[in-house]
Amino acid sequence: MSRLRVGVVGTGFIAGRHLAALTASPDVAVVAVADPVRERAEAAAARCGARAHGDGLALLETEELDAVWLCVPPFAHGPLEAAAVARGLPFFVEKPLALDLATAEAVAAGVARTGLPTAVGYHWRHLGVVQRAAGAVPAGEVQLVTGSWLDRTPAAPWWVQRGGSGGQVLEQTTHVLDLARLLAGEVDLVSAAERPAGTDGEVPTAAVALLSFASGAVGSISSTRVLGWRHAVGLQVVTEGRVVELFERSLTDHGLRVVTADGEEVSRSDEDPVAAEDREFVDVLLGRAAQVRVPYAEALRTHALACAADRAAREGTSVRPAC
């Protein structure tokens, strides 16, 4: 196989980033694009010389593909992944994995049963500053973790409905939770609280999760959607005599700050992590790389943590992540 024939389901912002990366790859041919808004599918398909479909399942049923990218809203996950598994078709899927944990667990079981190659869009893991942060945090020595996603409310009408996005923690702050797992290890117990939505939907306007890690570290992750701008997205990890901070200004503007008693060192990155994760998955499918950083089973652990934080806030109880 010298050139992958791929399809892309979805034409929103993040799908556009994937389409740009894939069409720029000489060893990839985007042959089909799907979106329930037919005009959007046709416009995206025209840009990359592909066929347009008004339905992702129809694309999967009719196209001869080597892989598919599933870049759809949270509420659309489940049937598409099940169809890909049934066809034995490798897939890249954007986070979050689903609105709930059960749907994602069912997909994970199918992936495990078939051994299907998969990748999930936790793009921070593909940044050099994140790899350097991991190297600056000694294993098992994390004391405190603090993270935040302080931002505006996205414009998509489905986003403010719990049945559309699943809420900010599942749809956005999951990236910060993934970083917490990467740098501090697995979480044993989650407690949380949220401020209910007002008149603009069902998604809480603010939420805080309190995390107890298996290592003994403790942490808190805060989310809000009431600002008119992106104020702070990132994670701070405190070890003995050191603070390691990761921050994101935009999709291609990330930074790392390491602070000790002797001063601080700041690194900035303009890498495109979406292009990097696409390149990695393509290389795996072409036999040029052994594995991806975030296969479905690894992403399921982060999704389980996000679901636990969401449930703890809604029910006012402490929850142990299922994975």
PAZAKOL-835410 format. One record per residue (C-alpha): residue number from 1; residue in three letters; x, y, z. Coordinates in nm, 4 decimals, m for minus. Layout:
BEGIN
<zamar i="NUM" aa="ala" X="X" Y="Y" Z="Z"/>
...
END
This chain:
BEGIN
<zamar i="1" aa="met" X="0.0000" Y="0.0000" Z="0.0000"/>
<zamar i="2" aa="ser" X="0.1694" Y="0.3204" Z="m0.1150"/>
<zamar i="3" aa="arg" X="m0.1156" Y="0.5725" Z="m0.0898"/>
<zamar i="4" aa="leu" X="m0.3940" Y="0.5528" Z="0.1638"/>
<zamar i="5" aa="arg" X="m0.7518" Y="0.6017" Z="0.0471"/>
<zamar i="6" aa="val" X="m0.9287" Y="0.7758" Z="0.3348"/>
<zamar i="7" aa="gly" X="m1.2667" Y="0.9222" Z="0.4117"/>
<zamar i="8" aa="val" X="m1.3492" Y="1.2040" Z="0.6528"/>
<zamar i="9" aa="val" X="m1.6820" Y="1.2292" Z="0.8344"/>
<zamar i="10" aa="gly" X="m1.7509" Y="1.5836" Z="0.9530"/>
<zamar i="11" aa="thr" X="m1.6585" Y="1.9248" Z="0.8134"/>
<zamar i="12" aa="gly" X="m1.6397" Y="2.1454" Z="1.1241"/>
<zamar i="13" aa="phe" X="m1.3367" Y="2.3352" Z="1.2525"/>
<zamar i="14" aa="ile" X="m1.1308" Y="2.0391" Z="1.3717"/>
<zamar i="15" aa="ala" X="m1.2326" Y="1.8297" Z="1.0697"/>
<zamar i="16" aa="gly" X="m1.1007" Y="2.1120" Z="0.8546"/>
<zamar i="17" aa="arg" X="m0.7639" Y="2.0901" Z="1.0279"/>
<zamar i="18" aa="his" X="m0.7496" Y="1.7164" Z="0.9603"/>
<zamar i="19" aa="leu" X="m0.8570" Y="1.7624" Z="0.5983"/>
<zamar i="20" aa="ala" X="m0.5820" Y="2.0192" Z="0.5470"/>
<zamar i="21" aa="ala" X="m0.3180" Y="1.7880" Z="0.6948"/>
<zamar i="22" aa="leu" X="m0.4363" Y="1.4826" Z="0.5039"/>
<zamar i="23" aa="thr" X="m0.4640" Y="1.6534" Z="0.1658"/>
<zamar i="24" aa="ala" X="m0.1119" Y="1.7923" Z="0.2122"/>
<zamar i="25" aa="ser" X="0.0277" Y="1.4384" Z="0.2556"/>
<zamar i="26" aa="pro" X="0.1647" Y="1.2867" Z="m0.0680"/>
<zamar i="27" aa="asp" X="0.0863" Y="0.9355" Z="0.0562"/>
<zamar i="28" aa="val" X="m0.2815" Y="1.0069" Z="0.1342"/>
<zamar i="29" aa="ala" X="m0.5783" Y="1.0470" Z="m0.0988"/>
<zamar i="30" aa="val" X="m0.8945" Y="1.1881" Z="0.0568"/>
<zamar i="31" aa="val" X="m1.1583" Y="1.0209" Z="m0.1614"/>
<zamar i="32" aa="ala" X="m1.4793" Y="1.0930" Z="0.0318"/>
<zamar i="33" aa="val" X="m1.6208" Y="1.3507" Z="0.2739"/>
<zamar i="34" aa="ala" X="m1.9517" Y="1.3341" Z="0.4617"/>
<zamar i="35" aa="asp" X="m2.1608" Y="1.5857" Z="0.6541"/>
<zamar i="36" aa="pro" X="m2.5358" Y="1.5941" Z="0.7283"/>
<zamar i="37" aa="val" X="m2.5387" Y="1.9454" Z="0.5810"/>
<zamar i="38" aa="arg" X="m2.4930" Y="1.8432" Z="0.2200"/>
<zamar i="39" aa="glu" X="m2.3659" Y="2.1821" Z="0.1064"/>
<zamar i="40" aa="arg" X="m2.0829" Y="2.1660" Z="0.3585"/>
<zamar i="41" aa="ala" X="m1.9898" Y="1.8161" Z="0.2466"/>
<zamar i="42" aa="glu" X="m1.9848" Y="1.9241" Z="m0.1169"/>
<zamar i="43" aa="ala" X="m1.7726" Y="2.2317" Z="m0.0446"/>
<zamar i="44" aa="ala" X="m1.5172" Y="2.0325" Z="0.1556"/>
<zamar i="45" aa="ala" X="m1.5104" Y="1.7531" Z="m0.1016"/>
<zamar i="46" aa="ala" X="m1.4528" Y="2.0011" Z="m0.3835"/>
<zamar i="47" aa="arg" X="m1.1471" Y="2.1407" Z="m0.2050"/>
<zamar i="48" aa="cys" X="m0.9785" Y="1.8011" Z="m0.1962"/>
<zamar i="49" aa="gly" X="m1.1175" Y="1.6378" Z="m0.5095"/>
<zamar i="50" aa="ala" X="m1.3338" Y="1.3895" Z="m0.3204"/>
<zamar i="51" aa="arg" X="m1.6895" Y="1.2592" Z="m0.3408"/>
<zamar i="52" aa="ala" X="m1.9503" Y="1.4151" Z="m0.1113"/>
<zamar i="53" aa="his" X="m2.1959" Y="1.2265" Z="0.1071"/>
<zamar i="54" aa="gly" X="m2.4790" Y="1.3583" Z="0.3215"/>
<zamar i="55" aa="asp" X="m2.4390" Y="1.0782" Z="0.5739"/>
<zamar i="56" aa="gly" X="m2.1339" Y="0.9207" Z="0.7376"/>
<zamar i="57" aa="leu" X="m2.2821" Y="0.5713" Z="0.7453"/>
<zamar i="58" aa="ala" X="m2.3515" Y="0.5937" Z="0.3727"/>
<zamar i="59" aa="leu" X="m1.9883" Y="0.6886" Z="0.3164"/>
<zamar i="60" aa="leu" X="m1.8740" Y="0.3849" Z="0.5148"/>
<zamar i="61" aa="glu" X="m2.1122" Y="0.1536" Z="0.3313"/>
<zamar i="62" aa="thr" X="m2.0283" Y="0.2625" Z="m0.0235"/>
<zamar i="63" aa="glu" X="m1.6655" Y="0.3764" Z="m0.0351"/>
<zamar i="64" aa="glu" X="m1.3575" Y="0.1542" Z="m0.0691"/>
<zamar i="65" aa="leu" X="m1.1321" Y="0.2925" Z="0.2036"/>
<zamar i="66" aa="asp" X="m0.8134" Y="0.2092" Z="0.3881"/>
<zamar i="67" aa="ala" X="m0.9058" Y="0.4262" Z="0.6876"/>
<zamar i="68" aa="val" X="m1.1590" Y="0.6842" Z="0.8016"/>
<zamar i="69" aa="trp" X="m1.1381" Y="0.9979" Z="1.0164"/>
<zamar i="70" aa="leu" X="m1.4460" Y="1.0477" Z="1.2371"/>
<zamar i="71" aa="cys" X="m1.4611" Y="1.4169" Z="1.3323"/>
<zamar i="72" aa="val" X="m1.8180" Y="1.4531" Z="1.4549"/>
<zamar i="73" aa="pro" X="m1.9903" Y="1.6103" Z="1.7577"/>
<zamar i="74" aa="pro" X="m2.0141" Y="1.3997" Z="2.0751"/>
<zamar i="75" aa="phe" X="m2.3760" Y="1.3012" Z="2.0150"/>
<zamar i="76" aa="ala" X="m2.2875" Y="1.1421" Z="1.6784"/>
<zamar i="77" aa="his" X="m2.0381" Y="0.8895" Z="1.8154"/>
<zamar i="78" aa="gly" X="m2.1233" Y="0.5211" Z="1.8428"/>
<zamar i="79" aa="pro" X="m2.2889" Y="0.4062" Z="1.5178"/>
<zamar i="80" aa="leu" X="m2.0011" Y="0.5334" Z="1.3033"/>
<zamar i="81" aa="glu" X="m1.7371" Y="0.3543" Z="1.5087"/>
<zamar i="82" aa="ala" X="m1.9481" Y="0.0381" Z="1.5178"/>
<zamar i="83" aa="ala" X="m1.9763" Y="0.0472" Z="1.1381"/>
<zamar i="84" aa="ala" X="m1.5999" Y="0.0919" Z="1.1023"/>
<zamar i="85" aa="val" X="m1.5343" Y="m0.2007" Z="1.3361"/>
<zamar i="86" aa="ala" X="m1.7820" Y="m0.4180" Z="1.1446"/>
<zamar i="87" aa="arg" X="m1.5957" Y="m0.3426" Z="0.8210"/>
<zamar i="88" aa="gly" X="m1.2532" Y="m0.3933" Z="0.9777"/>
<zamar i="89" aa="leu" X="m1.1703" Y="m0.0334" Z="0.8854"/>
<zamar i="90" aa="pro" X="m0.8997" Y="0.1483" Z="1.0848"/>
<zamar i="91" aa="phe" X="m1.0257" Y="0.4781" Z="1.2222"/>
<zamar i="92" aa="phe" X="m0.9087" Y="0.8021" Z="1.3759"/>
<zamar i="93" aa="val" X="m1.1689" Y="0.9565" Z="1.6041"/>
<zamar i="94" aa="glu" X="m1.1845" Y="1.2990" Z="1.7628"/>
<zamar i="95" aa="lys" X="m1.2443" Y="1.3377" Z="2.1344"/>
<zamar i="96" aa="pro" X="m1.4627" Y="1.3005" Z="2.3289"/>
<zamar i="97" aa="leu" X="m1.5245" Y="0.9359" Z="2.2491"/>
<zamar i="98" aa="ala" X="m1.8984" Y="0.9618" Z="2.3173"/>
<zamar i="99" aa="leu" X="m2.1632" Y="1.1299" Z="2.5294"/>
<zamar i="100" aa="asp" X="m2.1357" Y="0.8513" Z="2.7855"/>
<zamar i="101" aa="leu" X="m1.9019" Y="0.5766" Z="2.8980"/>
<zamar i="102" aa="ala" X="m2.1096" Y="0.2762" Z="2.7889"/>
<zamar i="103" aa="thr" X="m2.0977" Y="0.3723" Z="2.4201"/>
<zamar i="104" aa="ala" X="m1.7208" Y="0.4147" Z="2.4294"/>
<zamar i="105" aa="glu" X="m1.6750" Y="0.0877" Z="2.6183"/>
<zamar i="106" aa="ala" X="m1.8749" Y="m0.0983" Z="2.3526"/>
<zamar i="107" aa="val" X="m1.6563" Y="0.0479" Z="2.0775"/>
<zamar i="108" aa="ala" X="m1.3410" Y="m0.0365" Z="2.2748"/>
<zamar i="109" aa="ala" X="m1.4550" Y="m0.3977" Z="2.3090"/>
<zamar i="110" aa="gly" X="m1.5001" Y="m0.4202" Z="1.9319"/>
<zamar i="111" aa="val" X="m1.1599" Y="m0.2666" Z="1.8689"/>
<zamar i="112" aa="ala" X="m0.9945" Y="m0.5080" Z="2.1134"/>
<zamar i="113" aa="arg" X="m1.1736" Y="m0.8058" Z="1.9597"/>
<zamar i="114" aa="thr" X="m1.0626" Y="m0.7223" Z="1.6066"/>
<zamar i="115" aa="gly" X="m0.7214" Y="m0.5716" Z="1.6788"/>
<zamar i="116" aa="leu" X="m0.8146" Y="m0.2756" Z="1.4615"/>
<zamar i="117" aa="pro" X="m0.5628" Y="0.0117" Z="1.4403"/>
<zamar i="118" aa="thr" X="m0.7104" Y="0.3275" Z="1.5955"/>
<zamar i="119" aa="ala" X="m0.6037" Y="0.6737" Z="1.7059"/>
<zamar i="120" aa="val" X="m0.7773" Y="0.9444" Z="1.9098"/>
<zamar i="121" aa="gly" X="m0.7312" Y="1.3211" Z="1.8918"/>
<zamar i="122" aa="tyr" X="m0.5757" Y="1.4065" Z="2.2263"/>
<zamar i="123" aa="his" X="m0.3396" Y="1.6280" Z="2.0307"/>
<zamar i="124" aa="trp" X="m0.1437" Y="1.7756" Z="2.3242"/>
<zamar i="125" aa="arg" X="0.0495" Y="1.4495" Z="2.3511"/>
<zamar i="126" aa="his" X="0.2114" Y="1.5209" Z="2.0149"/>
<zamar i="127" aa="leu" X="0.3770" Y="1.8425" Z="2.1304"/>
<zamar i="128" aa="gly" X="0.7460" Y="1.8624" Z="2.2091"/>
<zamar i="129" aa="val" X="0.6741" Y="2.0864" Z="2.5100"/>
<zamar i="130" aa="val" X="0.4510" Y="1.8134" Z="2.6567"/>
<zamar i="131" aa="gln" X="0.7235" Y="1.5530" Z="2.6119"/>
<zamar i="132" aa="arg" X="0.9719" Y="1.7859" Z="2.7825"/>
<zamar i="133" aa="ala" X="0.7226" Y="1.8425" Z="3.0642"/>
<zamar i="134" aa="ala" X="0.6937" Y="1.4669" Z="3.1163"/>
<zamar i="135" aa="gly" X="1.0711" Y="1.4471" Z="3.1371"/>
<zamar i="136" aa="ala" X="1.0781" Y="1.7260" Z="3.3968"/>
<zamar i="137" aa="val" X="0.8330" Y="1.5478" Z="3.6284"/>
<zamar i="138" aa="pro" X="0.9978" Y="1.2574" Z="3.8171"/>
<zamar i="139" aa="ala" X="0.7764" Y="0.9477" Z="3.8210"/>
<zamar i="140" aa="gly" X="0.5745" Y="0.9191" Z="4.1409"/>
<zamar i="141" aa="glu" X="0.6928" Y="1.2530" Z="4.2834"/>
<zamar i="142" aa="val" X="0.3956" Y="1.4742" Z="4.1941"/>
<zamar i="143" aa="gln" X="0.2434" Y="1.6453" Z="4.4972"/>
<zamar i="144" aa="leu" X="m0.0204" Y="1.8763" Z="4.3516"/>
<zamar i="145" aa="val" X="m0.1966" Y="1.9154" Z="4.0154"/>
<zamar i="146" aa="thr" X="m0.4031" Y="2.2205" Z="3.9193"/>
<zamar i="147" aa="gly" X="m0.5630" Y="2.2689" Z="3.5807"/>
<zamar i="148" aa="ser" X="m0.8153" Y="2.4903" Z="3.4091"/>
<zamar i="149" aa="trp" X="m1.0209" Y="2.5531" Z="3.0981"/>
<zamar i="150" aa="leu" X="m1.1518" Y="2.9100" Z="3.1294"/>
<zamar i="151" aa="asp" X="m1.3114" Y="3.0089" Z="2.8024"/>
<zamar i="152" aa="arg" X="m1.6122" Y="3.1331" Z="2.6048"/>
<zamar i="153" aa="thr" X="m1.9175" Y="2.9265" Z="2.5096"/>
<zamar i="154" aa="pro" X="m1.8725" Y="2.7700" Z="2.1640"/>
<zamar i="155" aa="ala" X="m2.1184" Y="2.8894" Z="1.9014"/>
<zamar i="156" aa="ala" X="m2.2474" Y="2.5521" Z="1.7797"/>
<zamar i="157" aa="pro" X="m2.6146" Y="2.5252" Z="1.8876"/>
<zamar i="158" aa="trp" X="m2.5746" Y="2.1644" Z="2.0047"/>
<zamar i="159" aa="trp" X="m2.2897" Y="2.2562" Z="2.2399"/>
<zamar i="160" aa="val" X="m2.5028" Y="2.4077" Z="2.5196"/>
<zamar i="161" aa="gln" X="m2.7226" Y="2.0942" Z="2.5368"/>
<zamar i="162" aa="arg" X="m2.6050" Y="1.8054" Z="2.7520"/>
<zamar i="163" aa="gly" X="m2.7433" Y="1.5700" Z="2.4905"/>
<zamar i="164" aa="gly" X="m2.5305" Y="1.7444" Z="2.2283"/>
<zamar i="165" aa="ser" X="m2.1872" Y="1.8039" Z="2.3800"/>
<zamar i="166" aa="gly" X="m2.2063" Y="1.6122" Z="2.7070"/>
<zamar i="167" aa="gly" X="m2.0934" Y="1.9315" Z="2.8814"/>
<zamar i="168" aa="gln" X="m1.7716" Y="2.1303" Z="2.8979"/>
<zamar i="169" aa="val" X="m1.5831" Y="1.8731" Z="3.1053"/>
<zamar i="170" aa="leu" X="m1.6430" Y="1.5988" Z="2.8485"/>
<zamar i="171" aa="glu" X="m1.6044" Y="1.8166" Z="2.5403"/>
<zamar i="172" aa="gln" X="m1.3189" Y="2.0525" Z="2.6310"/>
<zamar i="173" aa="thr" X="m1.1624" Y="1.9961" Z="2.9722"/>
<zamar i="174" aa="thr" X="m1.1004" Y="1.6318" Z="2.8804"/>
<zamar i="175" aa="his" X="m0.7740" Y="1.7565" Z="2.7224"/>
<zamar i="176" aa="val" X="m0.6564" Y="1.8879" Z="3.0606"/>
<zamar i="177" aa="leu" X="m0.7618" Y="1.5658" Z="3.2330"/>
<zamar i="178" aa="asp" X="m0.5596" Y="1.3735" Z="2.9758"/>
<zamar i="179" aa="leu" X="m0.2531" Y="1.5832" Z="3.0569"/>
<zamar i="180" aa="ala" X="m0.3091" Y="1.5184" Z="3.4280"/>
<zamar i="181" aa="arg" X="m0.3079" Y="1.1443" Z="3.3654"/>
<zamar i="182" aa="leu" X="0.0021" Y="1.1694" Z="3.1477"/>
<zamar i="183" aa="leu" X="0.2057" Y="1.3679" Z="3.4027"/>
<zamar i="184" aa="ala" X="0.0684" Y="1.2461" Z="3.7369"/>
<zamar i="185" aa="gly" X="m0.0714" Y="0.8986" Z="3.6679"/>
<zamar i="186" aa="glu" X="m0.4114" Y="0.7413" Z="3.7149"/>
<zamar i="187" aa="val" X="m0.6872" Y="0.8864" Z="3.9328"/>
<zamar i="188" aa="asp" X="m0.8487" Y="0.6714" Z="4.2028"/>
<zamar i="189" aa="leu" X="m1.1338" Y="0.8970" Z="4.3134"/>
<zamar i="190" aa="val" X="m1.3139" Y="1.2075" Z="4.1858"/>
<zamar i="191" aa="ser" X="m1.5367" Y="1.4532" Z="4.3700"/>
<zamar i="192" aa="ala" X="m1.6871" Y="1.7511" Z="4.1910"/>
<zamar i="193" aa="ala" X="m1.9312" Y="2.0396" Z="4.1949"/>
<zamar i="194" aa="glu" X="m2.0910" Y="2.2476" Z="3.9205"/>
<zamar i="195" aa="arg" X="m2.2847" Y="2.5709" Z="3.8799"/>
<zamar i="196" aa="pro" X="m2.6047" Y="2.5013" Z="3.6825"/>
<zamar i="197" aa="ala" X="m2.6686" Y="2.6655" Z="3.3477"/>
<zamar i="198" aa="gly" X="m2.8818" Y="2.9748" Z="3.3199"/>
<zamar i="199" aa="thr" X="m3.1206" Y="3.0420" Z="3.0330"/>
<zamar i="200" aa="asp" X="m2.8851" Y="2.9642" Z="2.7440"/>
<zamar i="201" aa="gly" X="m2.8905" Y="2.5849" Z="2.7625"/>
<zamar i="202" aa="glu" X="m2.8266" Y="2.2882" Z="2.9875"/>
<zamar i="203" aa="val" X="m2.4457" Y="2.2859" Z="3.0164"/>
<zamar i="204" aa="pro" X="m2.3184" Y="2.4130" Z="3.3546"/>
<zamar i="205" aa="thr" X="m2.1487" Y="2.7512" Z="3.3476"/>
<zamar i="206" aa="ala" X="m1.8691" Y="2.6352" Z="3.5812"/>
<zamar i="207" aa="ala" X="m1.7402" Y="2.3134" Z="3.7338"/>
<zamar i="208" aa="val" X="m1.4582" Y="2.1991" Z="3.9604"/>
<zamar i="209" aa="ala" X="m1.3260" Y="1.8437" Z="3.9986"/>
<zamar i="210" aa="leu" X="m1.1157" Y="1.7284" Z="4.2952"/>
<zamar i="211" aa="leu" X="m0.8839" Y="1.4413" Z="4.2013"/>
<zamar i="212" aa="ser" X="m0.7136" Y="1.1846" Z="4.4242"/>
<zamar i="213" aa="phe" X="m0.4349" Y="1.0103" Z="4.2315"/>
<zamar i="214" aa="ala" X="m0.3148" Y="0.6537" Z="4.2863"/>
<zamar i="215" aa="ser" X="0.0327" Y="0.7948" Z="4.3578"/>
<zamar i="216" aa="gly" X="m0.0996" Y="0.9970" Z="4.6523"/>
<zamar i="217" aa="ala" X="m0.0988" Y="1.3282" Z="4.4655"/>
<zamar i="218" aa="val" X="m0.4067" Y="1.5495" Z="4.4826"/>
<zamar i="219" aa="gly" X="m0.5428" Y="1.7901" Z="4.2259"/>
<zamar i="220" aa="ser" X="m0.8207" Y="2.0163" Z="4.1063"/>
<zamar i="221" aa="ile" X="m0.9403" Y="2.0969" Z="3.7552"/>
<zamar i="222" aa="ser" X="m1.1656" Y="2.3994" Z="3.6949"/>
<zamar i="223" aa="ser" X="m1.3856" Y="2.4766" Z="3.3945"/>
<zamar i="224" aa="thr" X="m1.5984" Y="2.7719" Z="3.2931"/>
<zamar i="225" aa="arg" X="m1.7613" Y="2.8931" Z="2.9703"/>
<zamar i="226" aa="val" X="m1.8808" Y="3.2414" Z="3.0732"/>
<zamar i="227" aa="leu" X="m1.5965" Y="3.4534" Z="2.9338"/>
<zamar i="228" aa="gly" X="m1.5845" Y="3.6319" Z="2.6022"/>
<zamar i="229" aa="trp" X="m1.2335" Y="3.5073" Z="2.5332"/>
<zamar i="230" aa="arg" X="m1.0008" Y="3.2145" Z="2.6026"/>
<zamar i="231" aa="his" X="m0.8388" Y="3.3187" Z="2.9289"/>
<zamar i="232" aa="ala" X="m0.6499" Y="3.0140" Z="3.0525"/>
<zamar i="233" aa="val" X="m0.6168" Y="2.6569" Z="2.9318"/>
<zamar i="234" aa="gly" X="m0.3480" Y="2.4424" Z="3.0859"/>
<zamar i="235" aa="leu" X="m0.2048" Y="2.2395" Z="3.3715"/>
<zamar i="236" aa="gln" X="0.0362" Y="2.2993" Z="3.6590"/>
<zamar i="237" aa="val" X="0.2206" Y="2.0131" Z="3.8273"/>
<zamar i="238" aa="val" X="0.4066" Y="2.0698" Z="4.1544"/>
<zamar i="239" aa="thr" X="0.6886" Y="1.8424" Z="4.2693"/>
<zamar i="240" aa="glu" X="0.9459" Y="1.8987" Z="4.5431"/>
<zamar i="241" aa="gly" X="1.1033" Y="2.2349" Z="4.4625"/>
<zamar i="242" aa="arg" X="0.9618" Y="2.2597" Z="4.1099"/>
<zamar i="243" aa="val" X="0.6533" Y="2.3762" Z="3.9206"/>
<zamar i="244" aa="val" X="0.5932" Y="2.2505" Z="3.5668"/>
<zamar i="245" aa="glu" X="0.3250" Y="2.4412" Z="3.3760"/>
<zamar i="246" aa="leu" X="0.1786" Y="2.3693" Z="3.0325"/>
<zamar i="247" aa="phe" X="m0.0454" Y="2.6256" Z="2.8641"/>
<zamar i="248" aa="glu" X="m0.2333" Y="2.6674" Z="2.5365"/>
<zamar i="249" aa="arg" X="m0.3155" Y="2.9990" Z="2.3713"/>
<zamar i="250" aa="ser" X="m0.4440" Y="2.8434" Z="2.0489"/>
<zamar i="251" aa="leu" X="m0.4193" Y="2.5177" Z="1.8569"/>
<zamar i="252" aa="thr" X="m0.0708" Y="2.6102" Z="1.7364"/>
<zamar i="253" aa="asp" X="0.0486" Y="2.8223" Z="2.0295"/>
<zamar i="254" aa="his" X="0.1579" Y="2.6180" Z="2.3300"/>
<zamar i="255" aa="gly" X="0.4092" Y="2.6740" Z="2.6034"/>
<zamar i="256" aa="leu" X="0.6004" Y="2.5137" Z="2.8881"/>
<zamar i="257" aa="arg" X="0.7172" Y="2.6962" Z="3.2009"/>
<zamar i="258" aa="val" X="0.9478" Y="2.5244" Z="3.4510"/>
<zamar i="259" aa="val" X="1.0005" Y="2.7194" Z="3.7748"/>
<zamar i="260" aa="thr" X="1.2519" Y="2.6461" Z="4.0521"/>
<zamar i="261" aa="ala" X="1.4142" Y="2.8536" Z="4.3280"/>
<zamar i="262" aa="asp" X="1.6816" Y="2.9500" Z="4.0746"/>
<zamar i="263" aa="gly" X="1.4335" Y="3.1061" Z="3.8312"/>
<zamar i="264" aa="glu" X="1.2161" Y="2.9981" Z="3.5437"/>
<zamar i="265" aa="glu" X="1.2624" Y="2.8637" Z="3.1927"/>
<zamar i="266" aa="val" X="0.9911" Y="2.9200" Z="2.9331"/>
<zamar i="267" aa="ser" X="0.9620" Y="2.7348" Z="2.6026"/>
<zamar i="268" aa="arg" X="0.7107" Y="2.8161" Z="2.3290"/>
<zamar i="269" aa="ser" X="0.5916" Y="2.5969" Z="2.0427"/>
<zamar i="270" aa="asp" X="0.4161" Y="2.6713" Z="1.7158"/>
<zamar i="271" aa="glu" X="0.3904" Y="2.3033" Z="1.6188"/>
<zamar i="272" aa="asp" X="0.0687" Y="2.1802" Z="1.4594"/>
<zamar i="273" aa="pro" X="m0.0262" Y="1.8841" Z="1.6799"/>
<zamar i="274" aa="val" X="m0.3223" Y="1.7895" Z="1.4598"/>
<zamar i="275" aa="ala" X="m0.0948" Y="1.7420" Z="1.1599"/>
<zamar i="276" aa="ala" X="0.1464" Y="1.5487" Z="1.3834"/>
<zamar i="277" aa="glu" X="m0.1169" Y="1.3046" Z="1.5090"/>
<zamar i="278" aa="asp" X="m0.2443" Y="1.2506" Z="1.1553"/>
<zamar i="279" aa="arg" X="0.1089" Y="1.1875" Z="1.0314"/>
<zamar i="280" aa="glu" X="0.1674" Y="0.9351" Z="1.3086"/>
<zamar i="281" aa="phe" X="m0.1501" Y="0.7378" Z="1.2316"/>
<zamar i="282" aa="val" X="m0.0754" Y="0.7385" Z="0.8580"/>
<zamar i="283" aa="asp" X="0.2752" Y="0.6098" Z="0.9283"/>
<zamar i="284" aa="val" X="0.1347" Y="0.3287" Z="1.1427"/>
<zamar i="285" aa="leu" X="m0.1102" Y="0.2290" Z="0.8700"/>
<zamar i="286" aa="leu" X="0.1676" Y="0.2307" Z="0.6107"/>
<zamar i="287" aa="gly" X="0.3915" Y="0.0182" Z="0.8325"/>
<zamar i="288" aa="arg" X="0.6429" Y="0.2961" Z="0.8958"/>
<zamar i="289" aa="ala" X="0.5734" Y="0.3252" Z="1.2704"/>
<zamar i="290" aa="ala" X="0.4882" Y="0.0660" Z="1.5332"/>
<zamar i="291" aa="gln" X="0.2106" Y="0.2409" Z="1.7253"/>
<zamar i="292" aa="val" X="0.0306" Y="0.5654" Z="1.7974"/>
<zamar i="293" aa="arg" X="0.0553" Y="0.7613" Z="2.1206"/>
<zamar i="294" aa="val" X="m0.3183" Y="0.7489" Z="2.1917"/>
<zamar i="295" aa="pro" X="m0.5005" Y="0.4373" Z="2.0684"/>
<zamar i="296" aa="tyr" X="m0.8661" Y="0.3945" Z="2.1573"/>
<zamar i="297" aa="ala" X="m0.7962" Y="0.1927" Z="2.4746"/>
<zamar i="298" aa="glu" X="m0.5727" Y="0.4679" Z="2.6144"/>
<zamar i="299" aa="ala" X="m0.8245" Y="0.7396" Z="2.5276"/>
<zamar i="300" aa="leu" X="m1.0948" Y="0.5376" Z="2.7031"/>
<zamar i="301" aa="arg" X="m0.9117" Y="0.5895" Z="3.0338"/>
<zamar i="302" aa="thr" X="m0.9248" Y="0.9660" Z="2.9923"/>
<zamar i="303" aa="his" X="m1.2884" Y="0.9504" Z="2.8822"/>
<zamar i="304" aa="ala" X="m1.3729" Y="0.7414" Z="3.1893"/>
<zamar i="305" aa="leu" X="m1.2099" Y="1.0062" Z="3.4087"/>
<zamar i="306" aa="ala" X="m1.4053" Y="1.2860" Z="3.2399"/>
<zamar i="307" aa="cys" X="m1.7289" Y="1.0875" Z="3.2772"/>
<zamar i="308" aa="ala" X="m1.6506" Y="1.0291" Z="3.6453"/>
<zamar i="309" aa="ala" X="m1.5959" Y="1.4032" Z="3.7004"/>
<zamar i="310" aa="asp" X="m1.9203" Y="1.4852" Z="3.5205"/>
<zamar i="311" aa="arg" X="m2.1182" Y="1.2279" Z="3.7170"/>
<zamar i="312" aa="ala" X="m1.9663" Y="1.3344" Z="4.0496"/>
<zamar i="313" aa="ala" X="m2.0761" Y="1.6935" Z="3.9863"/>
<zamar i="314" aa="arg" X="m2.4275" Y="1.5993" Z="3.8746"/>
<zamar i="315" aa="glu" X="m2.4889" Y="1.3561" Z="4.1611"/>
<zamar i="316" aa="gly" X="m2.2947" Y="1.5314" Z="4.4357"/>
<zamar i="317" aa="thr" X="m2.0989" Y="1.2184" Z="4.5188"/>
<zamar i="318" aa="ser" X="m1.7491" Y="1.0752" Z="4.4855"/>
<zamar i="319" aa="val" X="m1.6877" Y="0.8483" Z="4.1868"/>
<zamar i="320" aa="arg" X="m1.4144" Y="0.5992" Z="4.1005"/>
<zamar i="321" aa="pro" X="m1.3253" Y="0.6092" Z="3.7297"/>
<zamar i="322" aa="ala" X="m1.4309" Y="0.2882" Z="3.5593"/>
<zamar i="323" aa="cys" X="m1.0989" Y="0.2399" Z="3.3788"/>
END
